[in-house]
Amino acid sequence: MSETISRRRFLVLGGAAAGAIALGGAGYAATWAPEVGSPRTRMGAGMSKVLVVYGTGSGCTIGVARQIGTTLSERGATVEVVAATAAPVPAGYDAVIVGSGVRAGNWHGPVKSWVTANATALKGVPVAFFTACLTLATDPSKRDEVRAYTDPVIKESGVEPVDIGLFAGWNEPKKFSFIERTILKMMKSPEGDFRDFGAIGAWAAETAPKLGLA
Ligand SMILES: Cc1cc2nc3c(=O)[nH]c(=O)nc-3n(C[C@H](O)[C@H](O)[C@H](O)COP(=O)(O)O)c2cc1C
């Protein structure tokens, strides 16, 4: 019962936040998350080319995307880690990994739109998804609930990922807007950076063969 209530509260409060943020202007994130302003990183110099695309509000998911990129580049790939808002073109890559943080049970709009807009190309290469969120920081058993955050993306785009990485994100109040901070406080979300970079790297290494990488 309490689980149902807490999930509903996330959705209701998060939905209210999304509306307030939209009213506040699209450029809000960069104000308190300066790392959001560096949308493209290149790693490694291997034969296979991998594109890692991310959606973020606070910058948390950039770190997750970069860890995936680091692991794959250490395994011999050339990896480009690019924000969905920078509209990367998936042509020419051997594999693509797409991930996002979550607001009210949803991936960020720009990354969802990017997958749909590039669906034809993405259906021609192996693709993996990943999600970074707080549900797994508070209750690691809720993997099915977190996996379902990508259902609308799969349904809308028709892109079928070979795997979906599920990771705990952060609640670093200084990285969120006042409204977001307030919502997380009302939800009594624990504060901290819950990203487990070892687990993120391990997932990237395990998923590499499914993506046709060494
Ligand atoms: C307004 C708001 C709504 C959120 N909604 C959810 C949610 O529905 N489920 C969840 O697991 N995490 C939720 N989170 C937690 C974020 O997904 C988490 O903090 C993540 O690390 C943020 O990464 P990003 O800023 O890179 O997107 C929410 C956070 C905020 C601020």
The ligand as a Tripos MOL2 file, in Angstrom:
@<TRIPOS>MOLECULE
LIG
   31    33     1     0     0
SMALL
NO_CHARGES

@<TRIPOS>ATOM
      1 C1         10.9950   16.2420  -10.2420 C.3       1 LIG1
      2 C2         11.6670   14.9170  -10.2130 C.ar      1 LIG1
      3 C3         10.9610   13.7640  -10.5430 C.ar      1 LIG1
      4 C4         11.5860   12.5120  -10.4940 C.ar      1 LIG1
      5 N1         10.8590   11.4090  -10.8050 N.ar      1 LIG1
      6 C5         11.4380   10.1880  -10.6660 C.ar      1 LIG1
      7 C6         10.6760    9.0030  -10.9090 C.ar      1 LIG1
      8 O1          9.5120    9.0350  -11.2960 O.2       1 LIG1
      9 N2         11.2850    7.8230  -10.6910 N.ar      1 LIG1
     10 C7         12.5950    7.7290  -10.2730 C.ar      1 LIG1
     11 O2         13.0680    6.6220  -10.0530 O.2       1 LIG1
     12 N3         13.3510    8.8270  -10.0920 N.ar      1 LIG1
     13 C8         12.7980   10.0510  -10.2760 C.ar      1 LIG1
     14 N4         13.5520   11.1840  -10.0870 N.ar      1 LIG1
     15 C9         14.9780   11.0510   -9.7490 C.3       1 LIG1
     16 C10        15.9290   11.3190  -10.9520 C.3       1 LIG1
     17 O3         15.6550   10.4480  -12.0200 O.3       1 LIG1
     18 C11        17.3690   11.1600  -10.4770 C.3       1 LIG1
     19 O4         17.6380   12.1820   -9.5600 O.3       1 LIG1
     20 C12        18.3970   11.1610  -11.5930 C.3       1 LIG1
     21 O5         19.6650   10.8560  -11.0430 O.3       1 LIG1
     22 C13        18.4360   12.4880  -12.3030 C.3       1 LIG1
     23 O6         19.3270   12.4280  -13.3810 O.3       1 LIG1
     24 P1         19.3020   13.5350  -14.5510 P.3       1 LIG1
     25 O7         19.2340   14.8750  -13.8920 O.co2     1 LIG1
     26 O8         20.5680   13.3140  -15.3030 O.co2     1 LIG1
     27 O9         18.0690   13.2780  -15.3440 O.co2     1 LIG1
     28 C14        12.9540   12.4310  -10.1340 C.ar      1 LIG1
     29 C15        13.6830   13.6040   -9.8430 C.ar      1 LIG1
     30 C16        13.0510   14.8310   -9.8750 C.ar      1 LIG1
     31 C17        13.8400   16.0480   -9.5650 C.3       1 LIG1
@<TRIPOS>BOND
     1     1     2 1
     2     2     3 ar
     3     2    30 ar
     4     3     4 ar
     5     4     5 ar
     6     4    28 ar
     7     5     6 ar
     8     6     7 ar
     9     6    13 1
    10     7     8 2
    11     7     9 ar
    12     9    10 ar
    13    10    11 2
    14    10    12 ar
    15    12    13 ar
    16    13    14 ar
    17    14    15 1
    18    14    28 ar
    19    15    16 1
    20    16    17 1
    21    16    18 1
    22    18    19 1
    23    18    20 1
    24    20    21 1
    25    20    22 1
    26    22    23 1
    27    23    24 1
    28    24    25 2
    29    24    26 1
    30    24    27 1
    31    28    29 ar
    32    29    30 ar
    33    30    31 1
@<TRIPOS>SUBSTRUCTURE
     1 LIG1         1 GROUP 0 **** ****
